Structures are given as C-alpha cells and as structure tokens.
Amino acid sequence: MDFLWNALLFSGKWLFIGLIYAMLLVVLLAVRREMQGHLTGATSSAAPLKGRLKVINSGSDSRIRPGARLNLSTETSLGADPANDLVLTDQFISAQHARFRWDGAQWQLRDLGSTNGTFVNQRRLTPQQEQPVPLGATVMLGDMTFELTE
C-alpha cells in the first residue's frame, strides 16, 4: 500500500508542476498577444495626418503652380537634386536643402546646411537641427513659400 501511495504522490507532484507550467505558458501567450495589439495600435496612431505643403509662391520653379499641394511622407527630403523626394528647381534652393520628418506627434523640419536657409514663420532655422513645424505654418525655401497643411 505504501508503494501505491508513494507512486500516487510522485505522479500528483509532477502533474501539479506540469499544470503550473501550462498556466504560465497560457499567461505568456496572452500577454504577447495583448502587446502585439498595443504595438499595432501605436504604429497606426503614429501615422501622419496626410501632411502636405500647399504652394503659396513657386519662386522660379516653373513646374509647380501656386495652390498646388505636395504630399509629405513620413520622411521627405526637399532640394534641387533629383535624388530628393520633392525636387524643387527654384534657383535659390540647394541640392540637399531640407528634410521634413513625422515624429508621431508633429512635423519636424531640418535645414540640411542650405546656402540660403530655411524659414518657418519668417524665422530662420538653425542648420542641422530639427525644429517643430505646426500645421498652418509658413515655410520658405529659397524663393518658394509653402503652408504646412493636413
């Protein structure tokens, strides 16, 4: 009888340990699924609200008309070089002039060391430093003037 009782206790102990590990696995999978849902939600809410540059003054760039809207992606480079996302052929725009970047909450603008500078609401940006740009702000690059819109 002692042998049967010992075998039953031994089996019960391992069954109990197995159930604890099974519960831990279920909790781990549930937490993982929940975290993936939060990460998916975070990336979708961080998407920009269709940032656009409305052309106010096209300067010497004959390809772009005032009133045109230029779409911004999460990171958009602007300049005269064809490698830029938005190619602007105004005579006062540098090859690598500026870069817009969506940081998940607002637009940031960085002057990339342009010759004639980048201005937001008539204030010159410090080269190589990102500055926040609110919606409705006036952005000047060379002789071109834009308004940041949704």
Backbone bond lengths (Angstrom), bond angles and torsions (degrees), N, CA, C in turn:
res aa  C-N    CA-C-N  psi(-1)  N-CA   C-N-CA  omega(-1)  CA-C   N-CA-C  phi
1 M - - - 1.425 - - 1.522 111.66 -
2 D 1.364 117.88 -38.40 1.463 120.61 177.66 1.523 111.43 -61.70
3 F 1.351 116.51 -36.96 1.467 120.10 179.59 1.527 110.13 -63.10
4 L 1.307 118.72 -43.28 1.460 122.83 -179.76 1.527 110.31 -66.44
5 W 1.319 116.30 -42.84 1.464 120.61 179.10 1.522 111.15 -64.48
6 N 1.332 119.56 -42.12 1.462 123.76 177.13 1.522 111.26 -63.93
7 A 1.321 116.84 -41.49 1.471 121.04 178.79 1.517 110.14 -64.81
8 L 1.345 116.86 -40.59 1.456 121.27 179.07 1.527 111.23 -65.81
9 L 1.323 118.60 -43.31 1.461 121.71 176.88 1.527 111.71 -64.47
10 F 1.337 116.34 -41.56 1.469 120.99 178.85 1.535 110.22 -61.72
11 S 1.306 117.77 -45.69 1.470 122.49 179.89 1.522 110.46 -66.65
12 G 1.338 116.49 -41.69 1.462 119.79 179.36 1.516 112.35 -62.98
13 K 1.347 116.68 -38.95 1.467 121.00 178.69 1.528 110.19 -61.28
14 W 1.320 118.32 -46.42 1.466 121.53 -178.85 1.529 111.60 -70.46
15 L 1.322 116.62 -32.68 1.460 120.11 176.22 1.529 109.97 -66.30
16 F 1.338 116.32 -43.12 1.467 121.38 177.85 1.529 111.04 -61.82
17 I 1.332 117.93 -44.79 1.470 121.77 177.85 1.530 110.55 -62.73
18 G 1.327 117.26 -39.60 1.461 121.50 177.93 1.521 111.76 -63.71
19 L 1.341 116.98 -39.86 1.464 120.94 178.29 1.535 110.99 -66.07
20 I 1.328 117.03 -39.03 1.465 120.02 177.28 1.530 110.52 -61.73
21 Y 1.336 117.41 -45.19 1.463 120.27 178.52 1.522 111.72 -65.21
22 A 1.327 117.61 -37.18 1.472 120.86 177.65 1.526 110.35 -63.70
23 M 1.352 117.55 -41.60 1.468 120.77 177.64 1.533 111.17 -64.67
24 L 1.324 116.43 -40.93 1.468 119.50 177.28 1.519 111.26 -61.55
25 L 1.321 116.94 -39.27 1.461 121.05 178.23 1.525 110.54 -64.79
26 V 1.328 118.07 -41.68 1.464 121.58 178.92 1.529 109.96 -63.74
27 V 1.328 117.55 -44.34 1.465 121.23 179.00 1.533 110.03 -63.05
28 L 1.318 117.41 -43.88 1.462 121.41 179.12 1.528 111.38 -59.87
29 L 1.323 117.30 -44.99 1.468 120.66 179.18 1.527 111.20 -65.19
30 A 1.328 117.39 -38.63 1.461 120.47 178.84 1.527 110.84 -65.61
31 V 1.327 116.93 -42.84 1.470 120.67 178.76 1.525 110.13 -64.36
32 R 1.312 116.63 -41.44 1.473 120.47 179.47 1.528 110.69 -62.22
33 R 1.322 117.10 -44.90 1.468 121.36 179.44 1.530 110.15 -62.88
34 E 1.330 117.11 -41.90 1.457 121.50 178.74 1.532 111.28 -63.58
35 M 1.322 117.18 -42.89 1.460 120.73 179.87 1.528 111.50 -66.33
36 Q 1.329 117.05 -37.89 1.459 119.04 177.48 1.517 110.47 -63.54
37 G 1.323 117.20 -37.40 1.464 120.63 176.69 1.511 111.68 -64.20
38 H 1.325 117.26 -40.58 1.462 120.23 178.29 1.516 111.43 -67.61
39 L 1.331 117.57 -40.06 1.460 120.34 179.26 1.515 110.76 -66.22
40 T 1.331 118.03 -40.46 1.454 121.33 177.88 1.520 110.03 -63.90
41 G 1.333 117.17 -42.52 1.459 121.18 177.63 1.505 112.16 -64.11
42 A 1.328 117.94 -37.02 1.470 121.85 -179.01 1.512 110.63 -67.58
43 T 1.325 117.86 -40.67 1.461 118.50 -178.94 1.515 111.10 -71.08
44 S 1.322 118.78 -34.16 1.455 119.08 179.47 1.521 111.31 -72.44
45 S 1.349 118.47 -33.86 1.456 119.62 179.24 1.525 111.47 -76.53
46 A 1.339 117.59 -18.98 1.458 120.14 -179.92 1.528 111.92 -84.81
47 A 1.323 117.77 -0.72 1.453 120.62 179.96 1.526 109.87 -68.76
48 P 1.332 117.58 139.68 1.458 119.83 -179.03 1.524 112.04 -65.82
49 L 1.323 115.85 155.45 1.446 121.68 179.65 1.523 110.15 -87.78
50 K 1.316 116.68 62.20 1.463 121.42 178.38 1.521 111.73 48.32
51 G 1.321 116.51 59.80 1.453 120.80 178.81 1.519 110.52 -63.77
52 R 1.322 115.17 134.71 1.464 120.77 179.58 1.520 109.59 -140.54
53 L 1.302 114.40 154.64 1.454 121.01 171.62 1.524 107.30 -108.24
54 K 1.320 115.99 117.23 1.464 120.81 175.56 1.520 106.95 -89.02
55 V 1.316 116.51 125.79 1.466 121.75 -177.69 1.531 108.95 -76.06
56 I 1.324 115.52 120.76 1.469 121.68 176.16 1.523 109.14 -95.95
57 N 1.341 116.00 -46.47 1.458 122.11 178.62 1.519 107.34 -136.87
58 S 1.319 117.41 123.83 1.466 121.07 -175.86 1.522 113.21 -89.22
59 G 1.323 118.75 3.34 1.465 120.67 177.92 1.515 111.06 56.44
60 S 1.332 116.85 -134.93 1.468 120.57 -179.34 1.534 111.59 -95.29
61 D 1.335 118.86 9.10 1.473 122.18 177.54 1.525 108.18 -82.77
62 S 1.331 116.34 102.39 1.465 120.85 -175.95 1.531 112.76 -76.31
63 R 1.330 117.96 -11.36 1.468 120.45 -178.83 1.527 112.59 -79.97
64 I 1.316 116.99 -21.93 1.463 121.34 -175.20 1.520 109.24 -111.80
65 R 1.322 116.10 131.21 1.458 122.01 -178.59 1.537 110.62 -102.03
66 P 1.334 117.82 145.86 1.462 119.65 173.30 1.529 110.68 -56.54
67 G 1.310 116.20 140.10 1.462 122.09 -177.14 1.522 112.85 96.10
68 A 1.344 116.90 -17.10 1.468 119.87 178.86 1.530 109.37 -66.34
69 R 1.320 115.71 151.41 1.467 121.04 178.36 1.525 108.23 -117.44
70 L 1.322 115.31 125.81 1.457 122.12 -179.13 1.525 108.22 -107.07
71 N 1.328 116.88 122.26 1.464 121.53 -177.36 1.526 111.36 -74.33
72 L 1.332 114.83 140.70 1.459 121.84 174.98 1.522 108.66 -105.52
73 S 1.328 116.31 139.06 1.463 120.62 171.77 1.527 107.52 -97.20
74 T 1.303 117.22 -176.95 1.465 121.08 -177.44 1.521 111.44 -54.19
75 E 1.327 116.80 -36.82 1.464 121.91 173.50 1.525 107.08 -137.25
76 T 1.325 116.70 121.72 1.461 121.74 -174.77 1.526 109.81 -131.02
77 S 1.335 116.20 121.39 1.466 120.56 176.71 1.525 108.93 -94.28
78 L 1.339 115.59 143.65 1.458 122.44 -179.49 1.517 109.25 -125.71
79 G 1.321 116.09 138.96 1.461 120.37 177.88 1.509 111.30 168.06
80 A 1.326 115.24 -178.96 1.461 121.13 -177.37 1.527 112.77 -82.72
81 D 1.321 117.61 -21.15 1.463 121.82 -179.53 1.531 110.34 -68.73
82 P 1.346 118.17 134.94 1.469 120.96 -179.77 1.535 113.96 -61.73
83 A 1.315 118.40 -13.94 1.467 121.07 179.24 1.535 111.97 -77.07
84 N 1.319 118.39 -10.19 1.466 121.98 -180.00 1.522 110.86 -73.22
85 D 1.336 115.38 157.00 1.465 120.23 175.81 1.525 110.90 -68.60
86 L 1.332 117.03 -41.51 1.466 122.14 174.03 1.523 107.71 -117.85
87 V 1.314 115.41 111.94 1.469 121.06 -178.67 1.530 108.08 -90.22
88 L 1.322 115.65 120.51 1.461 122.75 -179.26 1.515 107.87 -118.29
89 T 1.329 116.77 122.62 1.469 120.13 -172.65 1.523 113.00 -102.66
90 D 1.315 117.39 22.77 1.460 120.50 174.54 1.536 108.03 -62.18
91 Q 1.334 117.42 142.84 1.468 121.01 -175.51 1.527 113.66 -66.28
92 F 1.329 118.01 -16.88 1.465 120.99 -178.23 1.536 112.83 -104.41
93 I 1.310 116.83 13.18 1.467 121.05 179.35 1.524 109.01 -102.43
94 S 1.323 115.72 132.18 1.466 122.10 -179.75 1.522 110.63 -74.14
95 A 1.331 115.18 163.25 1.468 120.48 179.43 1.526 111.43 -58.44
96 Q 1.311 117.23 -46.75 1.469 123.67 175.19 1.524 106.02 -118.33
97 H 1.307 117.97 87.66 1.464 121.27 -168.90 1.535 113.41 -87.42
98 A 1.340 117.25 -55.49 1.471 119.97 -173.70 1.527 109.71 -153.71
99 R 1.353 115.15 167.83 1.471 120.30 178.47 1.525 109.59 -141.33
100 F 1.346 115.97 127.25 1.457 122.58 170.92 1.519 107.95 -91.45
101 R 1.357 116.09 142.08 1.465 121.01 176.98 1.523 108.83 -143.31
102 W 1.339 115.54 132.07 1.462 121.54 175.23 1.519 107.27 -88.21
103 D 1.331 118.04 122.83 1.465 121.24 -177.49 1.526 113.00 -98.55
104 G 1.312 117.23 8.71 1.454 121.78 -179.42 1.510 112.51 100.58
105 A 1.325 117.56 -17.66 1.460 121.30 179.85 1.530 111.61 -127.71
106 Q 1.336 116.75 -34.31 1.463 120.06 -178.42 1.525 109.69 -157.42
107 W 1.320 114.59 168.29 1.455 120.32 177.69 1.528 109.58 -81.85
108 Q 1.331 115.26 139.87 1.464 123.34 175.38 1.526 106.82 -117.14
109 L 1.320 117.25 143.24 1.466 121.91 178.78 1.518 108.47 -127.34
110 R 1.334 115.31 134.51 1.464 121.61 179.23 1.527 108.49 -125.40
111 D 1.331 115.91 126.32 1.462 121.10 171.08 1.530 105.90 -78.86
112 L 1.319 117.02 127.01 1.462 121.43 -175.57 1.528 112.70 -90.76
113 G 1.318 116.65 30.38 1.464 120.25 179.96 1.512 111.90 84.71
114 S 1.323 117.03 32.70 1.462 121.24 -178.44 1.527 111.17 -65.48
115 T 1.315 115.78 155.81 1.458 121.64 -179.09 1.521 111.93 -68.09
116 N 1.335 117.20 -45.82 1.466 121.48 -174.43 1.522 114.16 -98.36
117 G 1.315 117.89 1.27 1.456 121.08 174.36 1.515 114.60 83.79
118 T 1.334 113.65 168.09 1.453 123.84 177.23 1.526 106.55 -127.51
119 F 1.337 116.10 134.63 1.461 121.13 -175.12 1.526 110.29 -123.46
120 V 1.319 116.41 138.18 1.462 122.92 172.96 1.516 106.42 -121.65
121 N 1.344 115.25 120.28 1.472 121.11 -176.75 1.535 111.01 49.98
122 Q 1.329 115.44 45.32 1.469 125.57 176.19 1.531 113.90 67.52
123 R 1.332 117.84 14.48 1.469 121.08 175.82 1.522 108.04 -110.73
124 R 1.330 115.15 127.03 1.464 120.01 -178.85 1.521 110.51 -71.46
125 L 1.352 115.72 133.49 1.454 120.39 177.50 1.519 110.40 -78.07
126 T 1.315 115.90 146.32 1.455 121.15 173.25 1.523 107.06 -72.32
127 P 1.344 118.41 127.31 1.466 120.12 -179.11 1.528 112.29 -57.22
128 Q 1.311 115.24 142.72 1.470 124.58 176.24 1.531 113.98 64.61
129 Q 1.321 118.16 19.68 1.463 121.54 175.79 1.520 109.18 -126.89
130 E 1.331 115.92 127.01 1.457 119.61 178.24 1.521 110.29 -71.21
131 Q 1.318 114.53 139.08 1.455 121.76 177.00 1.525 107.98 -128.22
132 P 1.332 118.94 139.42 1.462 120.47 176.48 1.525 110.62 -68.58
133 V 1.334 115.17 143.74 1.461 120.81 178.49 1.525 107.71 -125.36
134 P 1.322 117.84 113.65 1.470 119.88 -179.91 1.526 111.26 -75.06
135 L 1.325 116.33 154.88 1.461 119.98 174.31 1.522 108.71 -60.19
136 G 1.317 116.19 140.42 1.459 121.46 -178.48 1.516 113.56 91.27
137 A 1.326 117.44 -7.31 1.465 120.89 -178.87 1.529 110.40 -70.99
138 T 1.327 115.10 150.87 1.458 122.21 174.95 1.524 107.99 -93.03
139 V 1.334 115.69 128.95 1.465 121.92 -179.28 1.524 107.68 -119.00
140 M 1.349 116.42 127.09 1.458 121.21 178.48 1.522 110.00 -116.23
141 L 1.331 114.96 129.32 1.462 122.95 174.17 1.526 105.88 -129.88
142 G 1.300 117.96 119.15 1.471 120.22 -175.45 1.517 108.67 59.07
143 D 1.358 115.88 -130.42 1.480 120.94 176.76 1.522 111.33 -93.18
144 M 1.307 118.06 5.08 1.463 121.70 -177.17 1.532 110.29 -93.86
145 T 1.331 114.67 140.57 1.462 121.02 179.40 1.530 108.55 -125.48
146 F 1.329 115.72 134.64 1.454 122.38 -179.14 1.527 109.34 -130.55
147 E 1.328 114.80 161.30 1.455 121.63 170.12 1.521 107.05 -120.70
148 L 1.336 117.82 129.90 1.460 122.04 177.65 1.518 108.63 -78.76
149 T 1.339 116.56 119.67 1.459 122.00 -178.75 1.524 110.11 -129.07
150 E 1.321 114.62 172.87 1.477 119.96 175.53 1.503 109.92 -79.56
